[in-house]
Amino acid sequence: VKNMVGSVRLTESLSDEGNEIKEVVFHSADSPGGTFNIRDGNVGLWVREGDTLLFDVVKQTFDGSICVYPTKQEVQMEDKLNRSSSKLDLDTMLVESRSVKLISCNPAGRSEGTVNVVKDQFGFVHCAERSVDSYFRLYELLPDKLQQDLRGAMGIPCKEKLELADGAEIQFDLSLQNKQAKSGNKQGEKEQLKGQRLLLLPPGTVLNTKVIAEGVKGVVQKEDPKQPYSGMIELEDEQETMAVEERHPFVYQVVQSMLENNNISSIVYPEIQSIKEDDIVMDMVEALGQGKLTCSYLPTSDPSSHGRLIIQRVDTSIPCDETETGDANNDDSKKKRKKRKGLKPKQVKTLRYDKHCLMKEFQDGFPPSEGDSIICNIVQSRRTGMVQLTNIKIVERNQEPNIEETEETGKGVVTDFTPGRQFGFVSFIVENEKGSKRENVFFNTKDNKVRKGDEVQFRIGIKKGGNKRVAIELKVLPKGSLGIATMAAKDACHGYVLLEPSHTSLEDRDSGGRSPMRMRGNSHSPLRSGGRWDNVARDNSKKESDAVEGQVLLTKDPSGMFQGQSILKYKNSDLVLLSDTPRRGDLISFVKGVKISHRVKDIRMVTKNAATLLRGRLSGIDGDKATFIGDSENEEQKYAVTMQDVVSCDKSLLKELEPVEALVYDEKLYGICRTKDLFLESKITSSGTRPKLNLTVRKGLGGKIQAQSMMAKGPDKGTNGFKKGWTTRVSKYNTEENE
């Protein structure tokens, strides 16, 4: 490296004895910052082709060569340099106080971002221009003197000492890592990027988020029925997003430098870039080059590598047809490249909002409604290009009703109500031609006297712009007006819940509830095959209704309602209150249904977790018979069971010695379920498992799958969410009462 010789093109030509000097000789010994050691034993220079240097020019007397020479001139703010034309006094020079200054790095391949992680020898940085992270080595940090010169030339004052740590803002050279550069970065492949020549910048230098506009007026256009405090806002005036030079300033600088300086015939990127980075450069050259510039790859001997980018001027002496043909032959990848969208600033008029976009005082209470007038700020992320609303303030509520009234009325029970937000849900029975079903409807009210469990009368309304049914004009009725008894009937039966209702069919449990699918867009194509569950036999004769119903073990029948029956069926619509949903092992009361003999209705909770559950494994599975072996520590418990007692999955899916759970009643086992159908593995509980969510399909939400968790219903009655004995640890603040 010490013996390397290069050349520097002068920004302003000099004259020597009538000869015009445009380039001078540059010796590596005069390189800014000297050299640095790379971990593999090699030595590198801090300067690269395309960098801008500040130096003196001298003429060697022994050979007459014009060379770069260290200068005493210091870099001033905003590159306001005192370019004195006085001759140098070589006899009085102190070489130790002189140096060649690096005042600007080559913008080709330059990038900036925020440091994410710093380890002992390496780190990662979030790139500001794209959603990607880059790897860097700590020895790539520029020397302090070079950093001072660069920041001074950029006009960035920095009196405090900057450190390379998490959250630091830096500027760096971005390229592919060596392994991926040699093997080639294919489209869709994860990028492995590296950062070099790191320059520390003061906080706030790198633009990550731009405030496009402040105090913008708008109107709530639509509410999201699936997510409270969310919807769409239509702005009063269109707003323009970030320009291309703001998102990609370094690429813009490269293109503009060629357009403004006709002396530059071409610019070659020093390192191989990723495919996505190449796409940005090519699109910007095409959009900003005005037909004067073209971008392609330098030829390379390695067929697996696409080579370095080169931006050239279009030769106007060659006909357009020949130029286009030559470009197509030399750059096959250009045909496959898709043009990026969004190079030109977009005009936005309608934007989505959610709860986090609202000001803090509007995140509680009545949510924004359709027609409300608002004031907000608009920001855009440089990294993702996403435009968002912030600091939304509701300035005027819409007084016009957005609900169309109907003649339909109803009576039901308030299953949930939040006084602070003044909304809740009412559960009632809807009668139609197909029968009766239970429906939950949303309501808003300013009457804070409404409470959960109240019996109410209301009218049905339809929200404008959709078919969502809501309850309006609520009127609280006296207790018992709907004929809902507070206690179970005297002849009510009792039983244990074996299986909760679910909309996932039993034979599809291991395949995620998915049936074999045909190829997209062709209803006549054959079914997809090759899955691990393709060979599992399915009982196609089973009705879908059997798969979604819950099961109850009858334990008490005082009036003989269900003679000769022990396993009964139910649905959630058979519950008296949806807010008191029974779970597996709970003791419930009920009476016989009207139309179907094995169906129950008027289900009420009697005792939670009343049943005895036993875990074990099934052994000796032979047709319809098997042996249940308990996991008791004291003695081995064995029960002879039939496969008809399995309720959580199809019998054909059971495997030998698979962990199961059963309900013990009258020295017999019922409701055998695989533990993986009931529980998920957990590292934070003493048992190593946690309850599995009951997934149901909401027809009113377009088939969206929702998880029904007991936590969503709130803590159990009489507790604050933690039952006594939930943990064996003793708090140091615990106080025991003396008996």
Secondary structure by P-SEA (a helix, b strand, c coil): cccccbbbbbcbbbbcccccccbbbbbccccccccccccccbbbbcccccbbbbbbbbbbcccbbbbbbbbcccccccccccccccccccccccccccccccccccccccbbbbbccccccccccccccccbbbbbbccccccaaaaaaaaaaacccccbbbbbcccccccccccccaaaaaaccccccccbbbbcbbbbbccccccccccccccccccccccccccccbbbbbbcbbbbccccccccaaaaaaaaaaaaccccccccccccccaaaaaaaaaaaaaaccccbbbbbccccccccccbbbbbcccccccaaaaaaaaaaaccccccbbbbccccbbbbcccccccccccccccccccccccccccbbbbbbccccccccccccccccccccccccccccccccccccccccccbbbbbbbbcccbbbbbbbccccccccccccccbbbbbbbcccccbbbbcbbbbbccccccccccccccbbbbbbcccccccccccccccccccccccccccccccccccccccccccccccccccbbbbbbccccccccccccbbbbcccccccccccccccccbbbbbbcccccccccccccccccbbbbbbbbccccccbbbbbbccccbbbbbbbccccccccccccccccccbbbbbccccccccccccccccccccccccccccccccccccccbbbbbbccccccccccccccccccccccccccccccc
